[in-house]
Amino acid sequence: MTGLLVTGIGVVAPTGVGVEAHWSSLLRGEPAIRPIEGFDTEQYGVTLAGQVRDFDPKEFVAPQLMVQTDRWTWTSLAAATLAAQDAGYEAPEDAYATSVFLAAGSGGNEFSQHEIQGLWAKGPKSVGAYQSIAWFYAASTGQLSIRDGYKGPSGVVVSEGAGGLDSIGWARRVARRGTPAVLVGGTEAGVTPYALLCQATSGRLSTATRPEDAYKPFDRRANGHVIGEGGAILLLEEPGAARARGAQHVWGEVAGYGATHDAHHHEDPAPDATQYARAIRIALADAGITPDDVDLVLADGAGLPELDALELEALQRVFGGRATPVPVTAPSSWTGRLMAGGSALNVATALLAIRDGIVPGTAHLDDPVDAPGVDLVQQSRVQDVRTVVVLARGFGGFNSSLVLRRHQPEGTS
């Protein structure tokens, strides 16, 4: 059975604006993690992030909407525009035929910080009417739906870093109920003073001052992760609907999805990888494949020794019986962890790997940890890629797994 097809991808990320800019940056091995710009970080103990540069929101957002929203929504609107352009998708006459189901882990915190500063400095009358909606997790979903006239069942998924994959899980439910096209994924814009403080209190951020020392998933010197902004939005379509409108191309097929929760602690990770491994197995079973059928895994890559060890444990539980080790890469190491936007961006990266037969390496993986049964990819390499598993975890115990595969048009073998 053919799953939903990915017919459009829009990327706004530290690696570039546009899917090809992002991909070229990854293949060239250009780290997008740099010293934070825009405010003084001296008091935060964190100095590095993956920020989106060369992004002009005026190219994508109308002036009246600019003042009602902030950078988070601007990046979502831009990525959605790029996805629709990539797919050659124009809103159908039936306004209910398109849904928007995005993920968010931070919301419009830049707008909120500005308004709260005004509140304390000048009083309630300084707070504008748009504060009530601009900060809200559903702001990007709502503004996109309003701007483009999409009236299908819509919503927002809040499961932190797992959200980009979970939005695709929800899209499948929406499609099964009759909506033929769904915009999924998401972006984030948490490189602001208040948002940075919130993340720094987790104890999971690297305090290194050099990019090559900061975010090193699966390396013996791993010491935390680096935050980032941006992400990706993708257009998913029911195959019959895509054919009927003459879709320009198909990036790949959503073949399987699985999600679990550790149900252990609101901050601390579970002591073992039981639920994480279970999420992977659910996705494989949903896709009707075995571990031997997987060509590549895009890992969550937390960059903390204890979390990396749990991820490797999950991978070994699922793929340990293979004749050859499963290739595993963590492309977020080039951009920083973008919360919900990061898992969405990894879906885009996986589809590019399928298209070009190239596996991007993991940044700064100089001294890999021991990982029996797992082939940690250090440098980009050419490899036939037909089936990819994308993994993501959200703070608090969320585990998600997505299976993507190369689309085989009907009537071909």
Secondary structure, 3 states (H helix, E strand, C coil): CCCCEEEEEEEEECCEECHHHHHHHHHHCCCCEEECCCCCCCCCCCCEEECCCCCCHHHCCCHHHHCCCCHHHHHHHHHHHHHHHHHCCCCCCCHHHEEEEEECCCCCHHHHHHHHHHHHHHCHHHCCCCHHHHCCCCHHHHHHHHHHCCCCCCEEECCHHHHHHHHHHHHHHHHHCCCCEEEEEEEECCCCHHHHHHHHCCCCECCCCCHHHHCCCCECCCCCECEECEEEEEEEECHHHHHHCCCCCCCEEEEEEEEEECCCCCCCCCCCCHHHHHHHHHHHHHHCCCHHHCCEEECCCCCCHHHHHHHHHHHHHHHCCCCCCEEEECCHHHHCECCHHHHHHHHHHHHHHHHHCEECCCCCCCCECCCCCEEECCCCEECCCCEEEEEEEECCCEEEEEEEECCCCCCCC
